[in-house]
Structure formats: C-alpha cells, structure tokens
C-alpha cells in the first residue's frame, strides 16, 4: 500500500504559500523533505505492490499484513514516545495479523471475529500493569487495533473478488492522484488554509486540485478497469479524496497531540510508514464499500 511518492503526503503537499517575494529555496527545502529519496522510496514501494498484484494476487494480502505489523509497531512506539501511552503491543500485533488473514477466506465475519477477540485480549493483557492508566492504555490499544489492522483489512478484502486486482488498482490510483493533485496545486496556488490549527500547510486550493485529479482518475479507472458507469467512478473518486483528506488530518492531529513531527524514520524522505498509510487506511474502507455497492462480482 503506497500513496504518491512526493513530499510528505498531502499534509505537506497542499501547503499554503505567502505572497512575499522570497528568494527561491532548493527543492528539498520547499518540500520539507529529501525529495529524491522520497521519490525513490515511493517507486520501490509502488513496484512491490504492483508485482504482488500482477503475479499472484494473494501475495498482496501478505504485503498488507507486513504493512499492518510495521505500522502498528510504529504507532505504538509514537504513543509511547510522545505521551508514555503503553499499547498492549502483542495482542494488537497478533490480533492485527488475524484480522488481515481471516478477512481473506471469511470476509467480514472473519474480520469482525478477530477484531472482537483482539479487544478482549487487550483488556485482559493490561491486567498486569494494574489500575494506573488502565483506561488510557486500553483505549489507545483499541484505537491502534481499529486504526491500522481493521482499516487495512478492507484493502485485503478488495483483492479477494474475481476482479480484485482491478479493484485494488482503482483504489490506489485515486489515492495517488489525490496526492499528486494536492501537491501540484497547493504548491503553486495555495493561499487559504483548510485547517490551520491542525495542518497549517494544507490549503483549500490544494484540496480542489486533489478533487479534480481524484474525480478524473476515479471516472477513468472505474469505467475502464471495472466496466462501471462514469458517474460511479466520479462519486468513487470524490469519496476517496474526502477520506484521504480526513486520514491526513487525523494523523496530523495525533502527531500534534503527541508533539512529534513524524510517526517514525523508516522511510527516507517520508518519515514513518504510518506517514504513508494515513490517507490509505480510511480510503480502503470506503473503496471496499463503494465498489461492493457499484460493481457486481
């Protein structure tokens, strides 16, 4: 699972610029990242996903499972580092793998069963730490289980259908176009902040660019890859742009609350893996729901 290999995601991409005639800065400084490294990492991750889809599509479930494990570990580390919140890591890690792998043969029933058992395991596992901060730690553990493996399992369920490869590609194409549209439009035209207290560099102009790119991408992808109607593709693209934006803002709020810049340092030029998954996770849920509604099979 990978979004656009530019900058640090739409939170950085849809940035607000000022009207001051400042001396132009190097590309790395403008983006706030090592742009060549970001592009290289993005291309590598994208190639990994494409190879898994275009060879044996079930390998994609394994890619999702690895991303879930790494993202969960990274989120737990950020919570510990930023606020000394102790996620019940083992139940969430094991339960997360159960969610992904059981969603493949058993669909929603397997996913729901694994999620419920994971919550129960978190409640019991935390007994060892006593009453102090019990509610805080358990609540954060349940949030981690829902935010990463539960949401990501919908991406795994996308590929199970007979036309699953096309469904996953539609999902990924729209998320990537959302990022690209937001970056290019926000960087050049961004003037009006969308959520200044959450993500000051995210602009309404960038959001409009994301929406234009996303709707066009959704229309073309659903029409040509899934034989859907053009209006279904347009609605799909618009919905994914909205959920991707919400995902960016949610992660920005979490990082702002924790007082950290990135979730981790795993990916050069990007930050942590969760900084790449932020827009993908909620979008996977909506992609599965809409494509199940629009496309038979």
C-alpha positions in Angstrom: 0.0 0.0 0.0 1.6 3.2 -1.1 0.5 6.7 -1.9 2.1 9.4 -4.0 6.0 9.4 -3.7 6.1 13.2 -3.4 6.9 15.3 -0.4 5.5 14.0 2.9 1.9 13.4 1.8 -0.9 15.9 1.3 -0.4 17.4 4.7 2.8 18.8 3.4 1.8 18.9 -0.2 -1.3 21.1 0.0 0.7 23.8 1.7 -0.2 27.5 2.0 2.2 29.9 0.4 2.6 33.6 1.1 2.7 36.4 -1.3 6.1 37.6 -0.1 8.7 37.7 -2.8 11.1 35.4 -1.1 14.3 34.1 -2.6 13.6 30.6 -4.1 14.7 27.8 -1.9 16.1 24.4 -3.0 13.6 21.7 -3.9 14.4 19.8 -0.8 13.7 22.8 1.5 10.4 23.7 -0.3 9.1 20.2 0.1 10.4 19.9 3.6 11.8 16.5 2.7 14.6 14.9 0.8 12.6 14.8 -2.4 14.8 12.4 -4.5 14.8 9.9 -1.6 11.1 10.3 -1.2 10.5 9.5 -4.9 12.9 6.5 -4.9 11.2 5.0 -1.8 7.8 5.7 -3.3 8.7 4.0 -6.5 10.2 1.0 -4.7 7.1 0.5 -2.5 4.8 1.0 -5.5 6.7 -1.6 -7.5 6.4 -4.1 -4.7 2.6 -3.6 -4.6 2.3 -3.9 -8.4 4.4 -7.1 -8.6 2.3 -8.7 -5.9 -0.9 -7.8 -7.8 0.3 -8.7 -11.2 1.8 -12.1 -10.3 -0.1 -14.0 -7.6 -2.7 -11.6 -6.3 -2.9 -13.3 -2.9 0.6 -12.1 -2.3 -0.9 -8.6 -1.9 -2.6 -9.9 1.3 0.9 -10.7 2.6 2.0 -7.2 1.7 -0.9 -5.7 3.6 -0.1 -8.0 6.6 3.5 -6.8 6.7 2.5 -3.1 6.4 0.0 -3.7 9.3 2.6 -5.2 11.6 5.1 -2.4 10.8 2.5 0.4 11.1 1.1 -1.0 14.4 4.6 -1.2 15.9 5.4 2.3 14.7 2.1 3.8 16.1 2.7 2.1 19.4 6.2 3.5 19.6 5.0 7.0 18.8 2.3 6.8 21.5 5.0 5.7 24.0 7.5 8.3 22.9 5.1 11.2 22.8 2.8 10.5 25.7 4.1 7.4 27.6 1.0 5.5 26.5 1.6 1.8 26.7 -0.2 0.0 24.0 -0.8 -3.7 24.6 1.5 -4.5 21.7 1.4 -8.3 21.4 -2.4 -8.6 21.4 -2.7 -5.8 18.9 0.1 -7.3 16.7 -1.2 -10.8 16.7 -4.8 -9.7 16.5 -3.9 -7.5 13.6 -2.5 -10.4 11.7 -5.6 -12.4 12.5 -7.8 -9.7 11.1 -5.9 -9.5 7.8 -5.6 -13.2 7.2 -9.1 -14.2 8.4 -10.6 -11.5 6.2 -9.3 -13.3 3.1 -11.2 -16.6 3.4 -14.0 -15.5 5.7 -14.6 -11.8 4.7 -16.4 -9.5 7.1 -17.2 -12.3 9.6 -13.6 -13.3 10.0 -12.5 -9.7 10.3 -15.2 -8.9 13.0 -14.4 -12.0 15.0 -10.7 -11.3 15.0 -11.3 -7.7 16.0 -13.6 -8.6 18.9 -11.1 -11.2 20.2 -8.3 -8.6 19.9 -10.3 -6.1 22.1 -10.9 -8.8 24.7 -7.2 -9.8 24.7 -6.2 -6.1 25.2 -8.5 -5.8 28.2 -7.0 -8.9 29.8 -3.4 -8.3 28.8 -3.3 -4.9 30.5 -4.2 -6.5 33.9 -0.5 -6.9 34.6 0.0 -3.2 34.8 -2.6 -2.6 37.5 -5.2 0.1 37.7 -3.0 3.1 37.0 -3.6 4.4 33.4 -5.6 1.2 32.6 -8.3 3.1 30.8 -5.9 5.2 28.9 -3.7 2.3 27.7 -6.6 0.0 26.8 -8.4 2.8 24.9 -5.2 3.5 22.9 -4.7 -0.2 22.2 -8.2 -0.5 20.8 -7.7 2.7 18.8 -4.5 1.2 17.4 -6.3 -2.1 16.5 -9.0 -0.3 14.7 -6.9 2.4 13.0 -4.3 0.1 11.5 -5.3 -3.5 11.0 -9.1 -3.2 10.9 -9.0 -0.5 8.3 -6.2 -2.1 6.3 -8.1 -5.4 6.2 -10.6 -3.8 3.8 -7.7 -3.4 1.3 -7.0 -7.1 1.7 -10.7 -7.9 1.1 -10.7 -5.8 -2.1 -8.3 -8.3 -3.8 -10.4 -11.3 -3.0 -13.0 -10.7 -5.6 -12.6 -12.2 -9.1 -11.8 -8.7 -10.4 -9.9 -7.9 -7.2 -6.7 -6.7 -8.9 -8.7 -4.1 -10.7 -10.4 -3.0 -7.5 -7.2 -2.5 -5.7 -5.7 -0.6 -8.6 -8.7 1.7 -8.8 -8.3 2.4 -5.0 -4.5 3.0 -5.3 -4.7 5.1 -8.5 -7.2 7.5 -7.0 -5.2 7.9 -3.7 -2.1 8.6 -5.7 -3.8 11.1 -7.9 -5.3 12.8 -4.8 -1.7 13.3 -3.5 -0.3 14.4 -6.8 -3.2 16.9 -7.4 -2.9 18.3 -3.9 0.8 18.7 -4.1 1.0 20.4 -7.5 -2.0 22.7 -7.0 -1.3 23.5 -3.3 2.4 24.3 -4.0 1.6 26.7 -6.8 -1.7 28.2 -5.8 -2.2 27.5 -2.1 -3.3 30.7 -0.2 -6.2 29.7 2.0 -5.5 27.2 4.9 -8.0 24.4 5.2 -7.3 23.6 8.9 -4.7 26.0 10.2 -4.8 24.6 13.8 -4.3 21.1 12.6 -2.2 21.2 9.4 -1.2 24.8 8.6 0.3 23.8 5.2 -2.9 22.2 3.9 -4.9 24.6 1.7 -8.3 24.7 0.1 -6.6 25.2 -3.3 -4.7 22.0 -2.8 -7.9 20.2 -1.9 -9.6 21.5 -5.1 -6.6 20.1 -7.0 -6.9 16.8 -5.2 -10.6 16.7 -6.0 -10.2 17.4 -9.7 -7.4 14.8 -10.1 -9.3 12.3 -8.0 -12.6 12.6 -9.8 -11.0 12.3 -13.2 -8.9 9.3 -12.0 -11.9 7.6 -10.4 -14.0 8.1 -13.5 -11.4 6.6 -15.8 -10.4 3.8 -13.5 -13.9 2.6 -12.7 -15.1 2.9 -16.3 -12.2 1.2 -18.0 -10.9 -1.3 -15.3 -14.2 -2.3 -13.8 -16.7 -1.6 -16.6 -18.7 0.7 -14.2 -20.7 3.8 -15.0 -18.9 7.1 -15.3 -20.9 8.7 -12.5 -20.0 5.8 -10.2 -16.3 6.5 -10.9 -16.8 10.2 -10.3 -18.5 9.5 -7.0 -15.9 7.0 -6.1 -13.1 9.5 -6.8 -14.7 12.3 -4.8 -15.3 10.0 -1.9 -11.7 8.7 -1.8 -10.4 12.3 -1.9 -12.5 13.2 1.1 -11.5 10.1 3.1 -7.8 10.6 2.1 -8.0 14.2 3.4 -9.7 13.1 6.6 -7.0 10.5 7.1 -4.3 13.1 6.6 -5.9 15.4 9.2 -6.5 12.6 11.7 -2.8 11.6 11.6 -1.8 15.3 11.8 -4.0 15.6 15.0 -2.4 12.6 16.5 1.1 13.8 15.8 0.3 17.3 17.1 -1.2 15.9 20.2 1.9 13.8 20.8 4.2 16.6 19.9 6.1 14.7 17.2 6.8 15.5 13.6 6.7 12.0 12.1 5.5 8.7 13.3 8.9 7.1 12.6 12.0 7.2 10.5 11.7 4.0 8.5 11.2 5.6 5.0 13.8 8.2 3.9 12.1 11.3 2.6 8.7 10.2 4.0 9.1 9.7 7.7 7.5 6.6 9.1 5.3 4.1 7.3 2.3 5.5 9.0 3.0 8.8 7.4 2.4 7.0 4.1 -0.6 4.9 5.3 -2.6 7.8 6.7 -4.6 8.5 3.6 -4.8 4.9 2.5 -6.3 3.4 5.7 -9.7 5.1 5.8 -9.8 5.1 2.0 -9.5 1.3 1.9 -12.8 1.1 3.9 -14.7 3.4 1.6 -13.2 1.8 -1.5 -14.5 -1.6 -0.4 -17.9 -0.3 0.5 -18.5 1.7 -2.7 -17.0 -0.8 -5.1 -19.1 -3.6 -3.5 -22.2 -1.4 -4.0 -21.4 -0.3 -7.5 -19.8 -3.3 -9.1 -21.2 -6.8 -9.1 -18.9 -9.8 -8.8 
